[in-house]
């Protein structure tokens, strides 16, 4: 079965520390894989902002700018760039076509009415008082 390849983007999100959990949860819900979380630089003049680096499939990033703005009250920002292609779907599951009907594959055998399961024979002795 042919696999569909999707583009994966490398995303750098900068967010204030109070929204870090929301941003991380949102990236995970978009099938993102977080690579690292960089703490803010120590400076008296820089605002407290974390940088999250993640890989996210491009189709999951539609409307991300609007969602990030809502999540961070307009204080978060992001950059993205193409990283690589990957096959969509689970690579860990074998592709045996289970559950897919194909005209080239025979149907699985079914039980006929005559071969229905019979109740077990009562070979045990009846113990009645």
Secondary structure as GFF3:
##gff-version 3
##sequence-region A 1 129
A	DSSP	beta_strand	5	16	.	.	.	ID=ss1
A	DSSP	three_ten_helix	17	19	.	.	.	ID=ss2
A	DSSP	alpha_helix	20	29	.	.	.	ID=ss3
A	DSSP	beta_strand	33	38	.	.	.	ID=ss4
A	DSSP	beta_strand	49	57	.	.	.	ID=ss5
A	DSSP	three_ten_helix	58	61	.	.	.	ID=ss6
A	DSSP	alpha_helix	64	71	.	.	.	ID=ss7
A	DSSP	beta_strand	77	87	.	.	.	ID=ss8
A	DSSP	three_ten_helix	113	115	.	.	.	ID=ss9
###
